[in-house]
Each structure stands twice: as C-alpha cells, then as structure tokens.
Amino acid sequence: EKLANLRSFILYAVRYTNNHNKLIVPLLH
C-alpha cells in the first residue's frame, strides 16, 4: 500500500508541476 501511495504521490506531483517541466525534466535526466 505504501508503494501505491508513493506512486500516486509522484503522479500528483508530476501533474502539479506540469507547468514547470523545464525545471523537472533536467532533474529526471
């Protein structure tokens, strides 16, 4: 359950920061 919650949190964070992809993408790569 914790893992599922973590994934949900990540997905939420990605959507929330979707407007800041320029900042997120460099961190992921």
N, C-alpha and C positions, 0 to 999 in steps of 0.2 A: 504494500500500500504506500509505503514511504517513497518508493521509486516512482510509482504512478503520480504521486503528488508532486514530486520533483519535476517530472516531465511536464505536468500541467503548468507548473510554475514557470518553467522555461518557455513553454509555448506562449503563456500570458505575457511574459517579459518581452519576448520577441515581437509580439503584436503591439505591446505598449511602446516599444522603442522602434517601431517600424519606420517612424518619421526620421529616425536618427541612424539609418542604415550606414551612412557614411562613417559613423563612429563605431558601429557594431561590426561591420564586415572586417575591417582591419584586425580586430581583436580575435575574430574567429579564424582568420587566415594568418 
